[in-house]
Amino acid sequence: MQLLQGLLQDYVQSLLNEKIIDERFSQIRTKLEEPDFIQLINVYLNDVESRLSEFSCFIDSVDVNFSKLSMMAHKIEEKSTRIGARHMKLASIHLIQACDKEDHKLVSQSLCWMKHEFINTRNKLQPVLQMEQRILRLMSKQT
């Protein structure tokens, strides 16, 4: 189990070095028990994924409501900041700025970038979740 915890720590450090996540992520991971941490990350990923789907519907409408899109992007930014998903936070800020300019093309490009960053972030966080779940299973077998 110690080997797995060491690998997990090294992997999280590599995500910090890549700036996919920031120190907030590490702080949350340290403070929360494994089941709570796993649930928090899963809720975040599911929520952002559903919000990005909503975005696509709104941006494809004839009369785009940029202020509504901006509010939605703010929600993703807040959630990303809270868990330390640095790339998602930056993509959200970029999308908010595009919405504020009410530039449909720029909003579309920013949304595309945000979706790309979400897929990248989700793919990078999946191994963390898998290792945390494995550690949890090993700990439960030891008791």
Backbone hydrogen bonds, N-H to C=O, Kabsch-Sander energy under -0.5 kcal/mol:
donor,donor_aa,acceptor,acceptor_aa,energy
5,Q,1,M,-2.5
6,G,2,Q,-2.3
7,L,3,L,-2.5
8,L,4,L,-2.5
9,Q,5,Q,-2.4
10,D,6,G,-2.4
11,Y,7,L,-2.5
12,V,8,L,-2.8
13,Q,9,Q,-2.3
14,S,10,D,-2.0
15,L,11,Y,-1.9
16,L,12,V,-2.1
17,N,13,Q,-2.6
18,E,14,S,-2.0
19,K,15,L,-0.5
19,K,16,L,-0.8
20,I,15,L,-2.0
21,I,15,L,-1.1
22,D,84,G,-1.7
25,F,22,D,-1.2
26,S,22,D,-1.0
27,Q,23,E,-2.5
28,I,24,R,-2.5
29,R,25,F,-2.5
30,T,26,S,-2.1
31,K,27,Q,-2.2
32,L,28,I,-2.5
37,F,33,E,-2.6
38,I,34,E,-3.0
39,Q,35,P,-2.2
40,L,36,D,-2.5
41,I,37,F,-2.3
42,N,38,I,-2.4
43,V,39,Q,-2.8
44,Y,40,L,-2.3
45,L,41,I,-2.7
46,N,42,N,-2.5
47,D,43,V,-2.7
48,V,44,Y,-2.7
49,E,45,L,-2.2
50,S,46,N,-2.1
51,R,47,D,-2.3
52,L,48,V,-2.5
53,S,49,E,-1.6
54,E,50,S,-2.0
55,F,51,R,-2.4
56,S,52,L,-1.7
57,C,53,S,-1.4
58,F,54,E,-2.3
59,I,55,F,-2.9
60,D,56,S,-1.3
61,S,58,F,-0.9
64,V,62,V,-0.9
66,F,64,V,-1.1
69,L,65,N,-2.0
70,S,66,F,-2.5
71,M,67,S,-2.2
72,M,68,K,-2.2
73,A,69,L,-2.4
74,H,70,S,-2.3
75,K,71,M,-1.8
76,I,72,M,-1.8
77,E,73,A,-2.5
78,E,74,H,-2.8
79,K,75,K,-2.4
80,S,76,I,-2.7
81,T,77,E,-2.7
82,R,78,E,-2.5
83,I,79,K,-1.6
84,G,80,S,-1.2
85,A,80,S,-2.5
86,R,84,G,-1.5
87,H,20,I,-1.3
89,K,85,A,-2.1
90,L,86,R,-2.4
91,A,87,H,-2.4
92,S,88,M,-2.3
93,I,89,K,-2.3
94,H,90,L,-2.1
95,L,91,A,-2.1
96,I,92,S,-2.7
97,Q,93,I,-2.3
98,A,94,H,-1.9
99,C,95,L,-2.4
100,D,96,I,-2.4
101,K,97,Q,-1.3
102,E,98,A,-0.6
102,E,99,C,-1.0
103,D,98,A,-1.4
104,H,102,E,-0.7
107,V,103,D,-2.7
108,S,104,H,-2.4
109,Q,105,K,-2.3
110,S,106,L,-2.7
111,L,107,V,-2.7
112,C,108,S,-2.2
113,W,109,Q,-2.3
114,M,110,S,-2.6
115,K,111,L,-2.6
116,H,112,C,-2.2
117,E,113,W,-2.7
118,F,114,M,-2.6
119,I,115,K,-2.4
120,N,116,H,-2.4
121,T,117,E,-3.0
122,R,118,F,-3.3
123,N,119,I,-2.6
124,K,120,N,-2.0
125,L,121,T,-2.2
126,Q,122,R,-1.8
128,V,124,K,-0.5
129,L,125,L,-2.4
130,Q,126,Q,-2.7
131,M,127,P,-2.6
132,E,128,V,-2.7
133,Q,129,L,-2.6
134,R,130,Q,-2.1
135,I,131,M,-2.6
136,L,132,E,-2.3
137,R,133,Q,-2.3
138,L,134,R,-2.5
139,M,135,I,-2.6
140,S,136,L,-2.1
141,K,137,R,-1.6
142,Q,138,L,-1.2
143,T,139,M,-0.9
